[in-house]
Amino acid sequence: MSRYRLDVAYDGTAYAGWQIQPNGDTIQAQLETALHALTGERVTVHGSGRTDRGVHARRQPAHLDLVRDRTPKELKTGLNALLPPDIRVLKAAAAAPDFHARRNAIAKEYRYFIWNAEVLPPPLRLYRTHVPRRLDVSAMQRAAAGLAGCHDFASFTANPNRPVASTVRTLSVLHVVKRGSEITVTARAEGFLYRMVRSLAGFLIRVGQGAEPAARTAAMLKARTRTAHVPTAPPQGLFLWRVWY
Amino acid sequence: MSRYRLDVAYDGTAYAGWQIQPNGDTIQAQLETALHALTGERVTVHGSGRTDRGVHARRQPAHLDLVRDRTPKELKTGLNALLPPDIRVLKAAAAAPDFHARRNAIAKEYRYFIWNAEVLPPPLRLYRTHVPRRLDVSAMQRAAAGLAGCHDFASFTANPNRPVASTVRTLSVLHVVKRGSEITVTARAEGFLYRMVRSLAGFLIRVGQGAEPAARTAAMLKARTRTAHVPTAPPQGLFLWRVWY
């Protein structure tokens, strides 16, 4: 039995998220089906985390075990020949027997992309959230500065299916950058709550629209309750960007 | 009767090209249907030129006439509300009564995008031609230098449906630039022959692969016959980039 690490990029548009679901195609199911076709083995692919329906990944690490050894090159080339073009194996590598894509992750980075101009160019339509009216980026940056750091983010998570031990998380990075018509929200943490990045993006967009004063951020954190002040921003702007081990 | 200019961006993936066809949906048909729904008028939209099935446009200028005046803002906003998101009106403007999107064009620029790395990132899969093996960019640049200028391009056009008076054209620009994994072929001319840019790209890719020596370029032009040395590169890498008036 040998363990392998795969780094996978995907366009989440056509999928019901990363994790295998009773209804709907998923990235994990596509990988496991391709692995079965390639190796004849029924394997479980463990991702660094789940991504929701419609969310993309620039690079999602995962691990799996195979009874019969394969070279990383065989795995990468064989899987890419079998997978649809919206899922690509960027890298395959032999991994230590105790490598675990989720448990060993030190930090994760998500990026949320907003297209802030009247017209969204067609090639970007599946990869950007379109906000036609000019957002106040400096207000968004002030709010982001208030959210960065160690806080209880109960106001910035959707009701999770399973309760979590703590809603305290440390955002080591939360910044907002505008370049041309594109606004990028970068969020880095050891771990995130359910729908936390889309909740942060949803709140920051409201701040940019002037619907929330940036100064309300501290009170929002203190409230520790999800309210209409924090909408969940649409999935197509979100990319799992990088995971550190 | 007033004339208007529209600048339109589109993702050609789902369309049988620009021009109305008996079979298959086209960009022109989508625009004329949306204009009819918006204005009640049956109008013809004249593009600066046709693009083939699967070819994209960053900015395709077009003109049309309306019996009842509309403000450019009404036209742009109204059309974008009716059109699918893979077709966007970037700009609408009142035009001089004698403005003609095709006849008045001074020069056109196309860009052909090649992704030259083992793996094509999923969000680019509809907008790049994938060439996994490393291309010899400097050979491509030498060949492009030999093709730029005024030549008979009969070897670099597909059999047109209708014969043309002359196959002589002047490529004022033909250059090849590599940035990271992306190779861009930029072609600028007053006018192009049928499938000329994809034929130039197809030949340049063969040169980059070492299948044709760059030094064969002059002989290729001299031959004035289409041969297997000049394949038509796939449509998804091609964008109509800019038209000058």
Contacts between the chains, C-beta under 8 A, distances in Angstrom:
chain1	res1	chain2	res2	distance
A	9	B	119	7.6
A	9	B	121	5.7
A	9	B	122	5.6
A	10	B	122	5.7
A	11	B	122	3.9
A	11	B	123	5.8
A	11	B	125	7.6
A	56	B	122	7.5
A	56	B	123	7.1
A	58	B	121	7.7
A	80	B	119	6.8
A	85	B	120	7.1
A	85	B	122	6.8
A	85	B	125	4.7
A	86	B	122	4.8
A	86	B	125	6.8
A	87	B	122	6.8
A	88	B	119	5.0
A	88	B	120	7.0
A	88	B	121	7.0
A	88	B	122	5.9
A	89	B	119	7.4
A	90	B	119	5.7
A	119	B	9	7.6
A	119	B	80	6.8
A	119	B	88	5.0
A	119	B	89	7.4
A	119	B	90	5.7
A	120	B	85	7.1
A	120	B	88	6.9
A	121	B	9	5.7
A	121	B	58	7.8
A	121	B	88	6.9
A	122	B	9	5.6
A	122	B	10	5.7
A	122	B	11	3.9
A	122	B	56	7.5
A	122	B	85	6.8
A	122	B	86	4.8
A	122	B	87	6.8
A	122	B	88	5.9
A	123	B	11	5.8
A	123	B	56	7.1
A	123	B	126	7.4
A	123	B	127	5.3
A	125	B	11	7.6
A	125	B	85	4.7
A	125	B	86	6.8
A	126	B	123	7.4
A	127	B	123	5.3
